[in-house]
Amino acid sequence: MQVNLPPIIPYIVGFALIVFGGLRIKFLGAPRARRERDADLQEPSAPAREEVIERGPEQRRHIRWGIIWILLGAFVVISTYLQANRHG
């Protein structure tokens, strides 16, 4: 069975996957768990406290799925381009 869609529809879906995958990595994959070093907690008179920023398992999961969305979107865009130019 062959479905004939106008090429603009897969392009829109592919670019949306790429954009939203990038946004997912940028905003949802950002490190959120902040904690102070033990040395900073023991010495309260220290002028500059340095925070250690870590990524939790949720952020790593969002990064992984964001990459998958970007790769899937790239596949849709490239395969649509190749299919449209095959008999073009």
C-alpha positions as CSV (number, residue, x, y, z in Angstrom):
1,M,0.0,0.0,0.0
2,Q,1.4,3.4,-1.0
3,V,0.2,6.6,0.7
4,N,0.7,9.8,-1.3
5,L,1.2,12.7,1.1
6,P,2.3,16.1,0.0
7,P,6.0,16.4,1.0
8,I,5.4,19.4,3.2
9,I,3.7,17.2,5.8
10,P,6.6,15.0,6.5
11,Y,9.0,18.0,6.4
12,I,6.9,19.8,9.0
13,V,6.8,16.7,11.3
14,G,10.5,16.1,10.8
15,F,11.5,19.7,11.6
16,A,9.1,19.7,14.6
17,L,10.8,16.6,16.0
18,I,14.2,18.2,15.5
19,V,13.2,21.5,17.2
20,F,11.3,19.9,20.1
21,G,14.1,17.4,20.6
22,G,16.6,20.2,20.9
23,L,14.3,22.1,23.3
24,R,13.8,19.0,25.4
25,I,17.6,18.6,25.7
26,K,18.1,22.3,26.5
27,F,15.3,22.9,29.0
28,L,14.4,19.5,30.5
29,G,17.9,18.0,30.4
30,A,19.4,20.9,32.2
31,P,21.1,20.1,35.6
32,R,18.8,20.9,38.5
33,A,20.2,19.1,41.5
34,R,22.4,21.5,43.2
35,R,24.3,20.8,46.4
36,E,27.1,22.5,48.2
37,R,30.4,20.9,48.9
38,D,31.0,19.5,52.4
39,A,34.0,21.8,52.9
40,D,31.7,24.9,52.3
41,L,29.2,23.7,54.8
42,Q,31.8,23.3,57.5
43,E,33.3,26.8,56.9
44,P,30.5,29.4,57.0
45,S,32.9,32.4,56.9
46,A,34.2,31.4,53.4
47,P,33.4,34.3,51.0
48,A,32.8,32.3,47.8
49,R,30.8,29.1,48.0
50,E,31.0,26.9,45.0
51,E,28.0,24.8,44.1
52,V,28.4,21.4,42.5
53,I,25.8,20.9,39.7
54,E,24.8,17.4,38.9
55,R,22.5,15.8,36.4
56,G,20.0,13.4,37.9
57,P,18.5,10.3,36.1
58,E,15.5,12.3,34.9
59,Q,17.7,14.8,33.1
60,R,19.8,12.1,31.5
61,R,16.6,10.4,30.3
62,H,15.4,13.7,28.7
63,I,18.8,14.1,27.0
64,R,18.6,10.6,25.6
65,W,15.1,11.0,24.3
66,G,15.9,14.4,22.9
67,I,18.7,12.8,20.9
68,I,16.3,10.1,19.7
69,W,13.8,12.8,18.6
70,I,16.4,14.7,16.7
71,L,17.7,11.6,14.9
72,L,14.1,10.5,14.1
73,G,13.3,14.0,12.7
74,A,16.5,14.0,10.6
75,F,15.6,10.6,9.3
76,V,12.1,11.8,8.3
77,V,13.5,14.9,6.6
78,I,16.2,13.1,4.7
79,S,14.0,10.1,3.6
80,T,11.3,12.5,2.4
81,Y,13.9,14.5,0.4
82,L,15.3,11.4,-1.2
83,Q,11.8,10.0,-1.9
84,A,10.6,13.3,-3.4
85,N,13.7,13.5,-5.7
86,R,13.7,9.9,-6.8
87,H,11.1,10.3,-9.5
88,G,11.2,14.0,-9.6
